[in-house]
Amino acid sequence: MVLSACASTTSDSSDGSGASASSDGKATVVSFDIDEGQQTPAQPLDSWCGDKKVKVGLAVAQAVNSWMKTLHYQVDEAAKQCKSIDGEVLFTSAGGDQQRAISQINSQVAQGVDVLLVQADFGAAELPAIRSAQKAGVKVIIYNSAIGGTPGRDFTAQTILDGRLAGSDMATKLGQNVKKGNVVFLGGIPGAASSKAMLDGVKESLKDFPDLKLLTDTPVTTSWTAAGAQQAMAGLIAQSSNIDAVITDYGVTARGAIEAFKLAGKPIPPISTLSTDNQFGCAWKELADDKIDVPVFTLDGGTWMGEIALRQGVAAATGKKYNADQTFKLPPFTDTAAGKTPPCDPNLPPDADLAAGLTTTQLNTIFK
């Protein structure tokens, strides 16, 4: 986790837009301090919220799951801090349908948004609609998944999860604790750019552990649901007599994988995942209470990308300075090998994201 060393000092662009670009062409690195509950580096309100009134939209390609509910809530709460934002954030979800995702981008533009935050899970397929929105004068901010194109030309700015680094970190942690065996990688919807990026990182790191064999060359489809992951994992268990480690790109799919091993009567192998929830921690605690040891390593805090993207977009629309190209580095959250176990709060809903830096009251509000 040394990507922060690659961040360079930003310098103002010469086009008067307020955008900044690193002098060496590398993206500025941002992250989230789970213990402090804030973006790093910190970004005060007056640094991104100007005086011009703007209407903000949030368009996501995937279905509304617990991760998205949390991100949406954080965007709404951040928007309330800025008096320049006119009304509520317009939210649309395509439910995992590519054509609907494209249509909803066009619809938000037609409804007059000035700032559009886009989680483009279908990658480059959404780029033509995004370019059209940009040409229409909308400040388009891409977050989470890279889609190609150039910030400042095809869209205004981006904050992209460094999925390759996340995959690399998860695979490295497994390699340090699982010396030999078969590894599987569970992704999300078919063709998800974020899943592919993470698998690329997994493959790169596994080169350092030649006794660990990746069983699938592409991400295994789960649709980012526990049921989808359980079904996919059951099929993998039936095909292979030994699965010695599991990597997933969502804590909910990790839970589905655990259930598949339990139903198959197989030992649950070590798991590396990200974006976990309260139910994941409580499921792990139940196993631990039954003297079942399941080594777990997680990276969390990813829902903060939505709020960071909001700050970029509002800054661009209200004349404040912003970094046009940012990379989001997921911080580690759980590492049972190091004695840091997954948290479980029985007083909170199962979907609660305990790594989001939110209060108990806020989490109950999201998942009531």
Secondary structure, DSSP 8 states (H G I E B T S, - for coil): --GGGG---EEE-SSSSSEEEETTS--EEEEEETTTTEEES---GGGT--SS-B-EEEEESS---HHHHHHHHHHHHHHHH-TTB-SS-EEEE-TT-HHHHHHHHHHHHHTT-SEEEEE-TTGGGGHHHHHHHHHTT-EEEEEES--SS-BTTTBSEEEEE-HHHHHHHHHHHHHHH--SEEEEEE-SSTT-HHHHHHHHHHHHHHTT-TTEEES-SS-B--TT-HHHHHHHHHHHHHH-S---EEEESSHHHHHHHHHHHHHTT-----EEEES--HHHHHHHHHHHHTT----EEEE--TTHHHHHHHHHHHHHHHT--EESEEEE---EEEEGGGTB-----TTS-TT--TTS---HHHHHHHT-
